[in-house]
Amino acid sequence: MASGQGDREYYTLVIIPPSGRRLRMIRFTARVLRFGVLVALCLLLATGAFAVSYWRLWSQSAELAYLRALTVQQSREIEFLAEQAYALKKEMVKIRQLEAQLRDMMQLEPEHVTAVGLERHGAVAAGVSPGRWEVSGASQLERPQVPEEIGQTLAQLSAELPFRQESLVRLRDLLAADEPHVATLPVLWPALGYVSSAFGYRRSPFTGRIEFHHGVDIAAPYGSPIIATGDGVVVFSGWYGLLGRTVIIDHGDGYTTVYGHNARNLVSVGDRVRRGQVIALVGASGRATGPHVHYEIRLHGKAVNPLRYMMKN
């Protein structure tokens, strides 16, 4: 209830407690009432503004958490695609090297990926640079990092793949048309082991001087089988100077193979041998530091790197 006039009006707030207790009255002026209403209104507005700000911050926080989770997911997907692109790139390098190896063995010219060939497979449209892709297999095996590099790598590989398929089909047809010649090519490993000394210049284990090694040394257990790496005719079987017990096979088309340091030769001059046939046993005869087979491939009398021909048995 109110009494008085203007700001001198008084308002009395009567508080009725539960029964049995005295009434409580609070008396205040109109000015105090207006001030109280104003304070309550400010508090209400402040509470509303705080609630709106809190809702906005909560929404932004939820959106930020979603974006962070999305970024992590996309990063993982990019990482996965980068690994896949890198793995495909390594496999393509192996295919190029295999194709180059086959062409080298068949004495064919390397085949290059030309702009015309790539254009036929839509590579130009994909933005692929034709000058970087050659059958030789020489390639920078760098792992793509960003989406642009991944996309470029995948575009290059997808453009090159049909070209490689066509080239390998042509090689298959050439090999099928000349099967007797293919059988004579020395393409196997002569023994099961590992290369302990490669083809080319090396430091001699006996003199310490730099000298040219005309073959590869394949370390293997003493007495292991040595096989003919291609069809041919035995033209030498006996003691061959520093190579000790040695077998030499003529494969035709200018190819001969040499197998040295044998413990025992199992073939004689004039014998016709087939690819994979056991011709000797691994030893250390002649000048050798341990059991191994010294293996050479000679083309028209000149030693060539056997690793260019040796495939898995």
DRENKOL-593505 format. One record per residue: residue in one letter; x, z, y of N, C-alpha, C in turn. Coordinates in steps of 0.02 Angstrom, whole numbers. Last residue first. Layout:
N
NODE  code    n.px    n.pz    n.py   ca.px   ca.pz   ca.py    c.px    c.pz    c.py
NODE     A       X       Z       Y       X       Z       Y       X       Z       Y
...
END
This chain:
313
NODE  code    n.px    n.pz    n.py   ca.px   ca.pz   ca.py    c.px    c.pz    c.py
NODE     N    3241   -2957   -3294    3234   -2980   -3363    3165   -2965   -3390
NODE     K    3230   -3015   -3125    3218   -2962   -3175    3210   -2991   -3244
NODE     M    3358   -3135   -3081    3292   -3106   -3077    3286   -3051   -3129
NODE     M    3492   -3206   -2999    3473   -3156   -3048    3404   -3127   -3033
NODE     Y    3527   -3289   -2894    3493   -3319   -2953    3462   -3265   -2998
NODE     R    3594   -3220   -2801    3545   -3268   -2776    3504   -3297   -2833
NODE     L    3688   -3151   -2872    3628   -3115   -2852    3575   -3161   -2823
NODE     P    3798   -3235   -2887    3749   -3231   -2941    3684   -3196   -2922
NODE     N    3861   -3343   -2769    3837   -3275   -2777    3784   -3270   -2832
NODE     V    3975   -3458   -2851    3921   -3442   -2803    3897   -3372   -2817
NODE     A    4126   -3546   -2874    4089   -3484   -2885    4037   -3474   -2830
NODE     K    4131   -3713   -2925    4140   -3666   -2869    4096   -3605   -2880
NODE     G    4100   -3804   -3025    4166   -3772   -3025    4178   -3721   -2971
NODE     H    3967   -3834   -3004    4017   -3887   -2997    4087   -3857   -2988
NODE     L    3947   -3669   -2987    3910   -3731   -2976    3960   -3785   -2958
NODE     R    3955   -3526   -3085    3993   -3578   -3051    3950   -3640   -3046
NODE     I    3932   -3356   -3089    3896   -3420   -3093    3937   -3470   -3052
NODE     E    3994   -3216   -3183    4002   -3268   -3131    3953   -3325   -3144
NODE     Y    4016   -3048   -3218    3971   -3105   -3225    3981   -3153   -3166
NODE     H    4087   -2929   -3314    4100   -2968   -3255    4063   -3034   -3263
NODE     V    4012   -2787   -3376    4019   -2859   -3385    4033   -2891   -3317
NODE     H    4094   -2632   -3423    4050   -2672   -3381    4058   -2745   -3400
NODE     P    4180   -2483   -3443    4138   -2533   -3475    4091   -2567   -3426
NODE     G    4320   -2478   -3325    4269   -2448   -3367    4225   -2501   -3397
NODE     T    4412   -2551   -3258    4413   -2479   -3246    4362   -2442   -3289
NODE     A    4510   -2681   -3329    4445   -2654   -3310    4451   -2579   -3302
NODE     R    4585   -2816   -3386    4597   -2766   -3334    4529   -2741   -3308
NODE     G    4539   -2826   -3559    4572   -2853   -3500    4586   -2798   -3450
NODE     S    4383   -2740   -3600    4444   -2776   -3617    4473   -2809   -3555
NODE     A    4274   -2658   -3606    4320   -2648   -3550    4386   -2682   -3565
NODE     G    4105   -2713   -3644    4167   -2677   -3658    4208   -2667   -3596
NODE     V    3954   -2768   -3717    3989   -2741   -3658    4051   -2702   -3680
NODE     L    3955   -2907   -3827    3941   -2837   -3816    3984   -2811   -3758
NODE     A    3870   -3069   -3832    3929   -3025   -3833    3906   -2954   -3823
NODE     I    3751   -3137   -3840    3812   -3177   -3850    3875   -3133   -3854
NODE     V    3582   -3141   -3874    3640   -3097   -3868    3702   -3137   -3886
NODE     Q    3473   -3244   -3777    3509   -3234   -3840    3569   -3189   -3828
NODE     G    3418   -3276   -3655    3401   -3211   -3684    3436   -3196   -3749
NODE     R    3413   -3449   -3683    3407   -3395   -3633    3383   -3331   -3667
NODE     R    3513   -3498   -3822    3451   -3498   -3784    3451   -3440   -3735
NODE     V    3655   -3601   -3864    3623   -3536   -3855    3560   -3545   -3813
NODE     R    3755   -3685   -3976    3700   -3692   -3927    3663   -3625   -3923
NODE     D    3931   -3679   -3997    3865   -3651   -4013    3816   -3666   -3956
NODE     G    4052   -3722   -3948    4008   -3772   -3977    3939   -3746   -3995
NODE     V    4141   -3575   -3986    4139   -3637   -3948    4095   -3688   -3985
NODE     S    4033   -3438   -4038    4093   -3479   -4042    4084   -3542   -4001
NODE     V    3979   -3267   -4010    3968   -3339   -4015    4035   -3375   -4015
NODE     L    4008   -3136   -3986    3965   -3150   -4044    3950   -3224   -4052
NODE     N    4147   -3038   -3939    4109   -3099   -3929    4071   -3116   -3993
NODE     R    4165   -2871   -3885    4163   -2917   -3941    4121   -2977   -3923
NODE     A    4180   -2815   -3763    4209   -2779   -3819    4214   -2825   -3880
NODE     N    4221   -2915   -3618    4179   -2898   -3676    4217   -2857   -3728
NODE     H    4265   -2961   -3495    4280   -2891   -3514    4241   -2868   -3575
NODE     G    4137   -3083   -3438    4203   -3058   -3454    4206   -2984   -3469
NODE     Y    4058   -3228   -3435    4043   -3159   -3454    4108   -3128   -3479
NODE     V    4002   -3360   -3332    4060   -3326   -3361    4041   -3253   -3374
NODE     T    3918   -3518   -3330    3918   -3446   -3321    3975   -3415   -3360
NODE     T    3891   -3670   -3239    3923   -3633   -3294    3920   -3559   -3278
NODE     Y    3806   -3815   -3184    3807   -3742   -3189    3846   -3718   -3250
NODE     G    3791   -3953   -3180    3845   -3923   -3141    3850   -3848   -3146
NODE     D    3692   -3989   -3269    3678   -3995   -3197    3730   -3960   -3154
NODE     G    3734   -3865   -3397    3716   -3932   -3372    3700   -3929   -3298
NODE     H    3783   -3745   -3436    3710   -3752   -3435    3687   -3822   -3413
NODE     D    3910   -3681   -3531    3892   -3738   -3489    3817   -3749   -3494
NODE     I    3982   -3521   -3535    3927   -3565   -3558    3916   -3620   -3507
NODE     I    4108   -3419   -3597    4088   -3464   -3543    4038   -3513   -3571
NODE     V    4160   -3255   -3630    4119   -3311   -3652    4101   -3352   -3590
NODE     T    4306   -3156   -3662    4260   -3189   -3616    4222   -3244   -3651
NODE     R    4413   -3021   -3664    4369   -3062   -3705    4312   -3089   -3662
NODE     G    4497   -3024   -3506    4493   -3003   -3575    4449   -3049   -3616
NODE     L    4518   -3057   -3377    4449   -3044   -3395    4442   -3023   -3468
NODE     L    4651   -3090   -3366    4632   -3023   -3344    4559   -3006   -3362
NODE     G    4637   -3209   -3497    4679   -3176   -3448    4655   -3106   -3432
NODE     Y    4531   -3219   -3600    4533   -3259   -3538    4571   -3220   -3485
NODE     W    4504   -3243   -3772    4538   -3201   -3721    4552   -3244   -3660
NODE     G    4344   -3319   -3809    4409   -3293   -3827    4437   -3250   -3772
NODE     S    4260   -3458   -3792    4248   -3392   -3820    4315   -3365   -3845
NODE     F    4184   -3592   -3705    4243   -3549   -3714    4221   -3483   -3743
NODE     V    4067   -3658   -3709    4127   -3700   -3701    4191   -3659   -3705
NODE     V    3910   -3656   -3777    3970   -3615   -3768    4030   -3662   -3764
NODE     V    3775   -3726   -3688    3824   -3736   -3743    3885   -3694   -3727
NODE     G    3609   -3662   -3647    3671   -3700   -3636    3714   -3704   -3699
NODE     D    3484   -3573   -3554    3503   -3615   -3611    3569   -3651   -3596
NODE     G    3537   -3419   -3472    3501   -3482   -3474    3523   -3521   -3536
NODE     T    3606   -3305   -3491    3557   -3303   -3437    3518   -3369   -3432
NODE     A    3638   -3224   -3643    3644   -3286   -3605    3589   -3288   -3553
NODE     I    3676   -3047   -3638    3635   -3105   -3656    3653   -3166   -3615
NODE     I    3752   -2912   -3714    3757   -2959   -3659    3720   -3022   -3680
NODE     P    3711   -2746   -3767    3708   -2818   -3776    3716   -2856   -3710
NODE     S    3835   -2613   -3761    3770   -2640   -3744    3769   -2716   -3752
NODE     G    3963   -2564   -3780    3929   -2591   -3839    3859   -2617   -3825
NODE     Y    3953   -2441   -3655    3996   -2479   -3701    3957   -2500   -3763
NODE     P    3824   -2462   -3531    3857   -2424   -3584    3898   -2469   -3631
NODE     A    3871   -2548   -3378    3824   -2535   -3433    3861   -2497   -3487
NODE     A    3888   -2628   -3222    3907   -2571   -3265    3852   -2558   -3316
NODE     I    3928   -2781   -3178    3868   -2744   -3197    3889   -2690   -3246
NODE     D    4002   -2865   -3047    4015   -2820   -3104    3952   -2779   -3116
NODE     V    3995   -3035   -3002    3970   -2967   -2993    3987   -2928   -3056
NODE     G    4127   -3143   -2941    4065   -3130   -2977    4037   -3062   -2958
NODE     H    4246   -3153   -2872    4209   -3214   -2885    4144   -3204   -2923
NODE     H    4307   -3067   -2739    4279   -3055   -2805    4231   -3112   -2820
NODE     F    4455   -3077   -2648    4388   -3106   -2658    4367   -3096   -2731
NODE     E    4533   -2929   -2580    4533   -2990   -2618    4461   -3014   -2629
NODE     I    4637   -2813   -2504    4574   -2850   -2498    4580   -2916   -2536
NODE     R    4724   -2696   -2612    4722   -2750   -2562    4653   -2783   -2561
NODE     G    4730   -2608   -2713    4711   -2581   -2648    4708   -2634   -2594
NODE     T    4755   -2641   -2844    4809   -2650   -2796    4794   -2620   -2728
NODE     F    4637   -2595   -2911    4703   -2591   -2944    4760   -2595   -2893
NODE     P    4521   -2618   -2845    4531   -2550   -2871    4600   -2541   -2903
NODE     S    4531   -2712   -2696    4546   -2710   -2767    4555   -2638   -2790
NODE     R    4397   -2721   -2587    4464   -2691   -2596    4476   -2684   -2671
NODE     R    4319   -2884   -2567    4318   -2813   -2582    4390   -2788   -2586
NODE     Y    4216   -3025   -2535    4278   -2988   -2522    4268   -2913   -2536
NODE     G    4102   -3067   -2670    4131   -3073   -2604    4194   -3032   -2597
NODE     F    3976   -2980   -2760    4012   -3043   -2748    4040   -3043   -2678
NODE     A    3999   -2803   -2799    3962   -2863   -2781    4008   -2923   -2772
NODE     S    4000   -2685   -2923    4042   -2721   -2876    4010   -2788   -2863
NODE     S    3899   -2632   -2996    3950   -2585   -2973    3999   -2618   -2924
NODE     V    3735   -2650   -3024    3791   -2686   -2994    3840   -2635   -2966
NODE     Y    3682   -2581   -3182    3678   -2585   -3109    3741   -2620   -3083
NODE     G    3595   -2641   -3327    3639   -2594   -3293    3630   -2599   -3219
NODE     L    3585   -2747   -3454    3545   -2696   -3421    3591   -2644   -3393
NODE     A    3655   -2911   -3424    3653   -2846   -3459    3610   -2798   -3420
NODE     P    3631   -3027   -3353    3666   -3032   -3417    3666   -2968   -3457
NODE     W    3473   -3065   -3288    3530   -3019   -3284    3565   -3023   -3351
NODE     L    3428   -3242   -3275    3420   -3173   -3298    3481   -3131   -3281
NODE     V    3452   -3374   -3238    3413   -3333   -3193    3406   -3260   -3214
NODE     P    3523   -3517   -3249    3544   -3449   -3265    3511   -3399   -3218
NODE     L    3427   -3651   -3312    3448   -3614   -3252    3466   -3543   -3271
NODE     T    3374   -3709   -3423    3447   -3702   -3421    3470   -3662   -3361
NODE     A    3238   -3717   -3402    3261   -3673   -3455    3336   -3662   -3452
NODE     V    3229   -3817   -3306    3216   -3748   -3287    3244   -3700   -3339
NODE     H    3250   -3932   -3380    3300   -3913   -3330    3291   -3839   -3311
NODE     P    3132   -3934   -3458    3198   -3928   -3490    3253   -3906   -3441
NODE     E    3032   -3947   -3351    3038   -3886   -3391    3105   -3880   -3427
NODE     D    2989   -4019   -3237    3058   -4022   -3259    3074   -3960   -3301
NODE     A    2859   -3997   -3204    2878   -4066   -3217    2948   -4072   -3245
NODE     A    2861   -3861   -3176    2825   -3884   -3236    2845   -3955   -3255
NODE     L    2931   -3862   -3056    2960   -3829   -3115    2927   -3853   -3179
NODE     L    2841   -3930   -2975    2908   -3958   -2986    2940   -3928   -3049
NODE     D    2734   -3841   -2979    2725   -3909   -3005    2793   -3942   -3020
NODE     R    2792   -3731   -2916    2769   -3725   -2985    2762   -3794   -3017
NODE     L    2813   -3784   -2788    2870   -3765   -2829    2851   -3760   -2903
NODE     R    2680   -3799   -2748    2723   -3859   -2754    2784   -3844   -2797
NODE     V    2643   -3665   -2747    2609   -3711   -2793    2651   -3774   -2803
NODE     L    2724   -3620   -2644    2737   -3596   -2712    2702   -3639   -2764
NODE     S    2664   -3687   -2535    2733   -3699   -2552    2749   -3678   -2623
NODE     E    2534   -3632   -2535    2543   -3704   -2546    2615   -3720   -2568
NODE     Q    2567   -3498   -2509    2532   -3516   -2570    2541   -3590   -2586
NODE     R    2625   -3506   -2383    2666   -3486   -2440    2633   -3505   -2506
NODE     F    2511   -3546   -2310    2570   -3589   -2311    2614   -3572   -2371
NODE     P    2428   -3435   -2324    2408   -3499   -2354    2467   -3548   -2359
NODE     L    2513   -3335   -2253    2497   -3330   -2324    2474   -3397   -2354
NODE     E    2523   -3351   -2116    2578   -3375   -2158    2558   -3378   -2232
NODE     A    2408   -3294   -2064    2421   -3365   -2051    2474   -3393   -2098
NODE     S    2418   -3164   -2106    2361   -3203   -2130    2370   -3277   -2117
NODE     L    2535   -3129   -2035    2534   -3130   -2108    2477   -3171   -2136
NODE     Q    2494   -3141   -1901    2550   -3180   -1926    2548   -3186   -2002
NODE     A    2391   -3046   -1898    2376   -3116   -1882    2431   -3162   -1909
NODE     L    2462   -2929   -1925    2411   -2952   -1973    2393   -3025   -1961
NODE     T    2542   -2926   -1808    2572   -2929   -1875    2523   -2956   -1926
NODE     Q    2445   -2914   -1708    2490   -2973   -1709    2521   -2981   -1777
NODE     G    2388   -2790   -1740    2347   -2851   -1742    2390   -2914   -1745
NODE     I    2500   -2709   -1720    2468   -2712   -1786    2427   -2776   -1792
NODE     E    2522   -2726   -1584    2573   -2748   -1632    2544   -2755   -1702
NODE     E    2403   -2670   -1534    2419   -2740   -1519    2471   -2767   -1569
NODE     P    2407   -2535   -1579    2357   -2582   -1606    2373   -2655   -1593
NODE     V    2581   -2491   -1609    2520   -2490   -1568    2471   -2542   -1596
NODE     Q    2679   -2512   -1712    2661   -2445   -1688    2594   -2444   -1653
NODE     P    2750   -2588   -1858    2708   -2593   -1797    2683   -2524   -1777
NODE     R    2916   -2571   -1908    2848   -2548   -1920    2808   -2554   -1855
NODE     E    3020   -2708   -1941    3002   -2654   -1897    2929   -2635   -1908
NODE     L    3112   -2797   -2011    3060   -2756   -2043    3046   -2695   -2000
NODE     Q    3144   -2952   -1959    3153   -2884   -1936    3096   -2842   -1965
NODE     S    3197   -3065   -2085    3145   -3039   -2041    3162   -2969   -2021
NODE     A    3228   -3195   -2190    3260   -3154   -2140    3207   -3130   -2090
NODE     G    3169   -3284   -2274    3153   -3214   -2284    3187   -3167   -2235
NODE     S    3178   -3420   -2274    3239   -3383   -2290    3225   -3309   -2301
NODE     V    3067   -3480   -2226    3068   -3465   -2298    3128   -3421   -2316
NODE     E    3018   -3410   -2069    3055   -3457   -2109    3058   -3433   -2181
NODE     W    2949   -3383   -1918    2933   -3377   -1989    2968   -3430   -2029
NODE     R    2966   -3403   -1784    2996   -3342   -1813    2988   -3338   -1888
NODE     G    2897   -3512   -1733    2970   -3516   -1739    3002   -3458   -1774
NODE     P    2761   -3491   -1717    2785   -3521   -1779    2860   -3519   -1787
NODE     S    2673   -3354   -1665    2732   -3393   -1646    2763   -3424   -1708
NODE     V    2498   -3349   -1655    2558   -3337   -1694    2614   -3382   -1670
NODE     G    2365   -3349   -1607    2420   -3328   -1563    2485   -3315   -1599
NODE     A    2265   -3402   -1678    2274   -3330   -1685    2332   -3304   -1643
NODE     A    2281   -3535   -1656    2223   -3502   -1624    2230   -3427   -1626
NODE     V    2388   -3554   -1738    2397   -3563   -1666    2340   -3528   -1628
NODE     A    2336   -3538   -1865    2381   -3487   -1839    2389   -3493   -1764
NODE     G    2256   -3623   -1939    2225   -3585   -1884    2270   -3534   -1853
NODE     H    2320   -3700   -2029    2289   -3639   -2055    2262   -3595   -1999
NODE     R    2372   -3801   -1954    2325   -3820   -2006    2288   -3758   -2033
NODE     E    2464   -3733   -1879    2403   -3755   -1846    2350   -3774   -1897
NODE     L    2565   -3717   -1971    2527   -3659   -1950    2462   -3679   -1917
NODE     G    2610   -3849   -1981    2585   -3815   -2040    2544   -3754   -2022
NODE     V    2650   -3873   -1850    2597   -3913   -1879    2566   -3878   -1938
NODE     A    2754   -3783   -1835    2695   -3775   -1793    2636   -3814   -1822
NODE     T    2819   -3740   -1999    2817   -3778   -1937    2754   -3764   -1898
NODE     V    2917   -3647   -2092    2848   -3646   -2069    2846   -3680   -2001
NODE     H    3031   -3738   -2194    3016   -3698   -2136    2942   -3701   -2119
NODE     E    3115   -3732   -2343    3056   -3758   -2310    3037   -3711   -2254
NODE     P    3280   -3782   -2391    3232   -3730   -2370    3173   -3762   -2333
NODE     E    3300   -3907   -2519    3309   -3886   -2450    3260   -3830   -2434
NODE     L    3350   -3864   -2686    3303   -3894   -2639    3316   -3867   -2569
NODE     Q    3411   -3818   -2802    3449   -3858   -2755    3402   -3898   -2709
NODE     M    3350   -3727   -2878    3332   -3796   -2892    3366   -3845   -2845
NODE     M    3401   -3613   -2821    3418   -3627   -2890    3403   -3700   -2908
NODE     D    3341   -3621   -2695    3413   -3623   -2700    3434   -3642   -2771
NODE     R    3208   -3607   -2727    3230   -3670   -2697    3306   -3677   -2703
NODE     L    3210   -3476   -2777    3190   -3531   -2820    3214   -3598   -2792
NODE     Q    3249   -3407   -2660    3290   -3404   -2721    3274   -3461   -2768
NODE     A    3142   -3433   -2575    3209   -3458   -2557    3255   -3459   -2618
NODE     E    3043   -3363   -2645    3037   -3436   -2636    3105   -3466   -2619
NODE     L    3094   -3234   -2635    3085   -3264   -2701    3081   -3340   -2695
NODE     Q    3090   -3217   -2496    3154   -3215   -2530    3150   -3247   -2599
NODE     R    2952   -3225   -2473    2997   -3273   -2442    3064   -3276   -2479
NODE     I    2911   -3112   -2547    2888   -3179   -2566    2933   -3233   -2537
NODE     K    2974   -3011   -2474    2992   -3022   -2544    2971   -3091   -2568
NODE     V    2903   -3026   -2354    2976   -3037   -2354    3000   -3050   -2426
NODE     M    2778   -2986   -2397    2788   -3056   -2376    2862   -3073   -2375
NODE     E    2801   -2851   -2420    2784   -2894   -2476    2794   -2967   -2459
NODE     K    2823   -2808   -2289    2877   -2803   -2338    2864   -2848   -2398
NODE     K    2696   -2832   -2236    2754   -2868   -2208    2812   -2866   -2257
NODE     L    2620   -2742   -2307    2608   -2814   -2316    2667   -2855   -2291
NODE     A    2673   -2623   -2254    2679   -2637   -2325    2669   -2712   -2340
NODE     Y    2635   -2637   -2120    2706   -2633   -2137    2717   -2650   -2210
NODE     A    2496   -2634   -2132    2528   -2694   -2104    2602   -2695   -2122
NODE     Q    2480   -2505   -2184    2459   -2562   -2223    2493   -2626   -2198
NODE     E    2530   -2428   -2077    2562   -2424   -2143    2544   -2485   -2186
NODE     A    2436   -2464   -1979    2507   -2479   -1968    2545   -2478   -2034
NODE     L    2319   -2415   -2034    2326   -2487   -2026    2399   -2506   -2016
NODE     F    2350   -2277   -2025    2337   -2308   -2090    2346   -2383   -2086
NODE     E    2361   -2262   -1887    2419   -2247   -1929    2412   -2280   -1998
NODE     I    2231   -2293   -1850    2286   -2336   -1826    2348   -2325   -1870
NODE     E    2166   -2185   -1911    2150   -2253   -1932    2205   -2302   -1912
NODE     R    2221   -2080   -1839    2233   -2084   -1911    2219   -2154   -1937
NODE     S    2172   -2111   -1713    2245   -2109   -1724    2261   -2114   -1797
NODE     Q    2036   -2097   -1736    2062   -2164   -1720    2138   -2166   -1730
NODE     Q    2032   -1958   -1758    2010   -2004   -1810    2038   -2074   -1799
NODE     V    2076   -1912   -1633    2114   -1895   -1694    2097   -1944   -1750
NODE     T    1973   -1963   -1553    2041   -1985   -1542    2085   -1971   -1603
NODE     L    1865   -1891   -1603    1864   -1963   -1609    1935   -1991   -1601
NODE     A    1902   -1762   -1564    1895   -1777   -1635    1896   -1852   -1648
NODE     R    1899   -1784   -1425    1961   -1764   -1458    1959   -1779   -1532
NODE     L    1764   -1813   -1407    1814   -1864   -1391    1881   -1848   -1424
NODE     Y    1710   -1690   -1445    1693   -1751   -1483    1745   -1805   -1471
NODE     A    1763   -1608   -1346    1780   -1594   -1417    1765   -1655   -1460
NODE     L    1702   -1666   -1235    1774   -1668   -1241    1796   -1655   -1313
NODE     E    1568   -1635   -1262    1589   -1706   -1259    1664   -1713   -1267
NODE     A    1576   -1497   -1254    1556   -1528   -1317    1577   -1601   -1320
NODE     S    1615   -1486   -1120    1659   -1460   -1172    1641   -1491   -1240
NODE     Q    1504   -1541   -1056    1569   -1575   -1049    1617   -1551   -1104
NODE     S    1409   -1446   -1094    1400   -1516   -1114    1466   -1553   -1111
NODE     W    1464   -1332   -1034    1454   -1333   -1106    1447   -1405   -1132
NODE     L    1458   -1371    -900    1523   -1359    -931    1517   -1360   -1007
NODE     R    1318   -1382    -886    1360   -1441    -876    1428   -1431    -910
NODE     W    1282   -1251    -910    1257   -1303    -955    1299   -1366    -949
NODE     Y    1346   -1187    -802    1365   -1169    -871    1343   -1223    -920
NODE     S    1276   -1245    -697    1349   -1257    -704    1372   -1242    -775
NODE     V    1148   -1192    -724    1159   -1265    -723    1233   -1281    -733
NODE     A    1176   -1055    -713    1151   -1082    -777    1161   -1157    -781
NODE     F    1216   -1047    -579    1264   -1030    -632    1242   -1059    -700
NODE     A    1096   -1083    -519    1155   -1126    -509    1207   -1112    -563
NODE     G    1016    -974    -563     999   -1043    -582    1059   -1089    -576
NODE     T    1083    -868    -501    1078    -869    -574    1061    -939    -599
NODE     A    1065    -905    -369    1134    -901    -396    1132    -904    -472
NODE     L     926    -895    -360     958    -960    -350    1029    -960    -379
NODE     L     913    -756    -385     880    -805    -429     912    -874    -424
NODE     L     984    -703    -279    1007    -690    -348     976    -740    -396
NODE     C     904    -750    -177     974    -772    -182    1001    -762    -252
NODE     L     786    -679    -207     785    -752    -208     856    -780    -214
NODE     A     831    -548    -189     808    -569    -256     807    -645    -262
NODE     V     860    -553     -52     914    -540    -101     893    -563    -171
NODE     L     731    -575      -3     785    -624       9     842    -616     -41
NODE     V     667    -458     -45     644    -523     -71     697    -576     -63
NODE     G     743    -367      31     743    -363     -42     721    -428     -74
NODE     F     708    -407     159     778    -410     138     783    -409      61
NODE     R     571    -377     157     593    -446     166     665    -455     143
NODE     L     580    -238     139     547    -279      89     569    -352      94
NODE     V     643    -199     256     677    -186     192     646    -230     137
NODE     R     542    -234     344     608    -266     349     646    -257     284
NODE     A     440    -149     308     431    -221     296     498    -257     299
NODE     T     509       1     231     481     -38     287     474    -111     266
NODE     F     456     111      98     506      69     132     470      26     183
NODE     R     443     238     -23     419     212      41     473     172      74
NODE     I     387     273    -181     446     249    -144     420     215     -82
NODE     M     328     402    -283     314     354    -230     379     338    -194
NODE     R     264     453    -439     324     443    -397     308     389    -346
NODE     L     162     584    -509     170     516    -480     234     513    -439
NODE     R     213     688    -646     194     678    -577     204     606    -556
NODE     R     140     679    -812     197     683    -766     172     668    -695
NODE     G      31     659    -890      62     726    -892     120     733    -845
NODE     S      54     491    -943      10     548    -927      47     614    -934
NODE     P     194     402    -876     148     420    -929     109     483    -911
NODE     P     190     365    -698     223     379    -762     171     392    -816
NODE     I     172     251    -578     130     295    -619     164     306    -686
NODE     I     234     234    -424     254     227    -494     214     277    -533
NODE     V     200     148    -281     179     204    -322     196     189    -394
NODE     L     276     110    -136     273      88    -206     258     149    -248
NODE     T     222      75      23     234     129     -25     224     101     -95
NODE     Y     281      17     175     252       2     110     271      58      62
NODE     Y     251      15     346     282      46     288     243      26     225
NODE     E     289     -67     494     244     -58     437     283     -29     379
NODE     R     375     -98     587     365     -27     575     315     -14     519
NODE     D     375    -230     603     430    -205     562     422    -130     547
NODE     G     198    -223     612     261    -259     617     313    -231     572
NODE     Q     127     -56     594     124    -124     618     194    -155     621
NODE     G      55      57     468      94      40     527      87     -32     544
NODE     S      62      34     287      37      69     346      80      52     405
NODE     A      15     -21     121      54     -28     182      21      12     237
NODE     M      42       0     -59       0       0       0      44       0      61
END
